[in-house]
């Protein structure tokens, strides 16, 4: 299932600084990110990566912007 693969890939990114650097260099180039994912054994299309990145919940986005405050709420 693509969602499981995406979750596994996200975990790998958090644990592998080299992989994280490669993806940061790819920036918003989802085709390049897909190629990097495949090089690391994750069969993800550019569209799957794009969808995973754009489907972050408001709470996830609030946590990224304001990580130290509980409860995390959407900033308006």
C-alpha positions in Angstrom: 0.0 0.0 0.0 1.3 3.4 -0.9 0.5 5.0 2.5 2.6 2.4 4.2 5.5 2.9 1.8 5.2 6.7 2.3 5.3 6.3 6.1 8.3 4.0 5.9 10.0 6.5 3.6 9.3 9.3 6.0 10.8 7.3 8.8 13.9 6.6 6.7 14.3 10.3 5.9 14.2 11.1 9.6 16.9 8.5 10.4 19.2 9.1 7.4 20.8 12.5 7.2 22.3 11.7 3.8 18.8 10.9 2.4 17.4 14.0 4.0 20.1 16.1 2.3 19.5 14.5 -1.1 15.8 15.3 -0.8 16.4 18.8 0.4 18.5 19.4 -2.7 15.7 18.1 -4.8 13.4 20.7 -3.2 10.0 20.7 -4.9 11.1 18.5 -7.8 8.8 15.5 -7.1 10.3 13.5 -10.1 13.8 13.8 -8.5 12.4 12.9 -5.1 10.7 9.8 -6.7 14.0 8.8 -8.2 15.8 9.2 -4.9 13.1 7.1 -3.2 13.4 4.3 -5.7 17.3 4.4 -5.3 16.6 3.7 -1.6 14.1 0.8 -2.3 10.9 2.7 -2.0 8.5 2.4 -5.0 6.9 5.9 -4.9 5.7 7.9 -7.8 6.2 11.6 -8.0 2.5 12.0 -7.6 2.4 9.9 -4.5 5.2 12.0 -2.9 3.4 15.2 -3.9 0.1 14.0 -2.4 1.8 12.9 0.8 3.5 16.3 1.2 0.3 18.3 0.5 -2.0 16.2 2.7 -0.4 17.4 6.0 -3.2 18.1 8.4 -3.6 21.6 9.9 -2.4 20.2 13.2 0.8 18.8 11.6 1.5 22.2 9.9 0.9 24.0 13.2 3.3 21.6 14.9 6.0 22.3 12.3 5.5 26.1 12.7 5.1 26.1 16.5 6.7 22.9 17.8 7.0 23.9 21.5 3.5 24.8 22.4 0.7 22.4 23.5 -2.0 21.9 22.4 -1.0 22.5 18.8 -3.6 24.5 17.0 -3.8 26.0 13.6 -2.3 29.4 13.5 -4.5 32.0 11.8 
